[in-house]
Amino acid sequence: MNLMLIAVGLVVAGFGAWSFVVRFSSPLVFGRLEAMQQKLGSAAGTVLHLVAFTLLPIALGLFCIDAGIRGSSLF
């Protein structure tokens, strides 16, 4: 079991979860969201921001947690 990798996974997944909650409770917190929407259009900017700041961190965090539980070393 690699506790450091599990801790990194928890932090990264926690950021993704926080991003998901804040996206619906107060979306004005995200300055980059508005910039992406202006540059790429409303729908494309929102999707790119959702993927980059919510889905990828959650997936990476879960991957790190799983790897840490299995005893792998990614660093």
MOZIKA-V418585 format. One record per pair of residues at least 24 apart in sequence whose ideal C-beta (glycine too) atoms are under 6 Angstrom apart, sorted by the first residue. I is the first residue (numbers start at 0). J is the second residue. Records with the same first field share a line. If there is no record, write none. Layout:
I->J ; J
This chain:
0->70
1->67 ; 70 ; 72
4->63 ; 66 ; 67
5->64 ; 67
7->63
8->60 ; 63 ; 64
11->56 ; 59 ; 60
12->57 ; 60 ; 61
14->56
15->53 ; 56 ; 57
18->52 ; 53
19->53
